[in-house]
Amino acid sequence: MTPRPTYRILVVDDEASVLTTYRMILEQQGYAVSACGTARAAIDAIRSTEFDLVLCDYSLEEQHTGFEVITAARQRNARVPAALLTGYATQEAADEASAKNIGIMFKPIEIEEFLATTSNMLRRENEPRQENGKETGGRPQAGR
């Protein structure tokens, strides 16, 4: 039996209790989680680590937004899946997220929905792709 790869997930939320909850839920599922409470800390983490998924609160400290964090992550890896976690989002923010292929989960998020969405985003990005009759894609096993 082939061991399941450990995916690296960046979770960003400026509310400490929410951030801790997300981190604990994901770690219990076997994910390697980096949890950041500010946009600046998240962007610093992105500079040193390549993540397989970014889950980020929409509204962060000092008028920063999750879009800034996701943009930084996608400058490093243009295909990294990402979702905004928000208790409120304007139609404009929802439209921007859709245009940038960013998912949205609305708080309060049910644990089952949170885990299912996370798993689906990782699976879609990391499942093998058919290209000219050969399987490609998936998560690289070395060199990351």
C-alpha positions as CSV (number, residue, x, y, z in Angstrom):
1,M,0.0,0.0,0.0
2,T,1.4,3.4,-1.0
3,P,1.5,5.9,1.8
4,R,-0.7,9.0,1.3
5,P,1.3,12.1,0.6
6,T,1.3,14.8,3.3
7,Y,-0.1,18.0,1.9
8,R,1.1,21.3,3.2
9,I,-1.7,23.8,3.9
10,L,-1.4,27.4,4.8
11,V,-4.2,28.7,7.0
12,V,-4.5,32.4,7.7
13,D,-7.0,34.1,10.1
14,D,-6.6,37.1,12.4
15,E,-8.8,35.6,15.0
16,A,-6.6,33.3,17.2
17,S,-9.3,30.9,18.3
18,V,-10.6,30.4,14.8
19,L,-7.0,29.9,13.5
20,T,-6.3,27.3,16.2
21,T,-9.5,25.4,15.4
22,Y,-8.7,25.2,11.7
23,R,-5.1,24.1,12.4
24,M,-6.2,21.4,14.8
25,I,-9.0,20.1,12.5
26,L,-6.6,19.8,9.6
27,E,-3.7,18.3,11.6
28,Q,-6.1,15.6,12.9
29,Q,-6.6,14.6,9.2
30,G,-2.8,14.3,8.7
31,Y,-2.1,17.5,6.9
32,A,1.0,19.6,7.6
33,V,-0.4,23.0,8.6
34,S,1.2,26.4,8.9
35,A,-1.0,28.8,10.7
36,C,-0.5,32.5,10.4
37,G,-2.5,35.3,12.2
38,T,-1.5,38.1,9.8
39,A,-1.0,38.7,6.1
40,R,2.6,39.7,6.7
41,A,3.3,36.4,8.5
42,A,1.6,34.4,5.8
43,I,3.5,36.1,3.0
44,D,6.8,35.4,4.9
45,A,5.8,31.8,5.2
46,I,5.0,31.6,1.4
47,R,8.5,32.9,0.7
48,S,10.1,30.0,2.6
49,T,7.6,27.1,1.9
50,E,5.6,25.9,-1.1
51,F,2.1,25.1,-0.1
52,D,-0.4,22.7,-1.7
53,L,-3.4,24.7,-0.5
54,V,-4.1,28.2,0.9
55,L,-7.1,28.8,3.1
56,C,-7.3,32.5,4.1
57,D,-9.7,34.7,5.9
58,Y,-11.0,37.5,3.6
59,S,-10.6,40.3,6.1
60,L,-7.2,40.5,7.8
61,E,-5.4,43.1,9.9
62,E,-4.8,46.7,8.9
63,Q,-7.2,46.5,5.9
64,H,-5.2,43.6,4.3
65,T,-7.3,41.0,2.5
66,G,-7.0,37.3,1.7
67,F,-6.5,38.2,-1.9
68,E,-3.1,39.7,-1.1
69,V,-2.0,36.4,0.5
70,I,-3.4,34.3,-2.3
71,T,-1.7,36.5,-4.9
72,A,1.6,36.0,-3.1
73,A,1.2,32.3,-3.0
74,R,0.3,32.2,-6.7
75,Q,3.3,34.2,-7.6
76,R,5.3,31.3,-6.2
77,N,3.0,28.6,-7.7
78,A,0.4,29.8,-10.2
79,R,-1.7,26.7,-9.8
80,V,-2.0,26.5,-6.0
81,P,-5.6,26.0,-5.0
82,A,-7.0,28.6,-2.6
83,A,-10.2,29.6,-0.8
84,L,-11.3,32.6,1.2
85,L,-12.9,31.9,4.5
86,T,-15.3,34.7,5.4
87,G,-18.3,35.6,7.5
88,Y,-19.3,38.2,5.0
89,A,-18.3,39.0,1.4
90,T,-19.6,41.6,-0.9
91,Q,-20.8,40.6,-4.3
92,E,-17.7,42.4,-5.7
93,A,-15.4,40.2,-3.6
94,A,-17.3,37.1,-4.6
95,D,-17.0,38.1,-8.3
96,E,-13.3,38.8,-7.9
97,A,-12.8,35.4,-6.2
98,S,-14.7,33.6,-9.0
99,A,-12.7,35.4,-11.7
100,K,-9.4,34.4,-10.0
101,N,-10.5,30.7,-9.4
102,I,-10.6,31.2,-5.6
103,G,-13.2,29.3,-3.6
104,I,-15.2,30.8,-0.8
105,M,-16.4,29.1,2.4
106,F,-18.8,31.1,4.5
107,K,-18.4,31.2,8.3
108,P,-19.5,29.6,10.4
109,I,-18.2,26.6,8.4
110,E,-19.4,23.2,9.3
111,I,-16.5,20.9,10.0
112,E,-17.7,18.3,7.4
113,E,-18.0,21.0,4.7
114,F,-14.5,22.4,5.7
115,L,-12.9,19.0,5.4
116,A,-14.8,18.0,2.2
117,T,-13.9,21.2,0.4
118,T,-10.3,21.0,1.5
119,S,-10.0,17.4,0.3
120,N,-11.7,18.2,-3.0
121,M,-9.5,21.2,-3.7
122,L,-6.4,19.1,-3.1
123,R,-7.6,16.1,-5.0
124,R,-8.6,18.3,-8.1
125,E,-5.1,19.9,-8.1
126,N,-3.1,16.8,-7.5
127,E,-4.9,14.0,-9.3
128,P,-3.0,12.7,-12.4
129,R,-3.9,14.3,-15.6
130,Q,-4.1,12.6,-19.0
131,E,-1.8,14.3,-21.5
132,N,-0.9,12.6,-24.8
133,G,-1.8,9.2,-23.4
134,K,0.5,9.6,-20.4
135,E,-0.3,10.3,-16.9
136,T,1.2,13.5,-15.6
137,G,0.7,15.8,-12.7
138,G,0.0,14.7,-9.3
139,R,2.2,15.7,-6.4
140,P,5.9,15.6,-7.1
141,Q,7.6,13.2,-4.7
142,A,11.1,14.7,-4.6
143,G,12.7,18.1,-4.9
144,R,10.0,20.2,-3.2
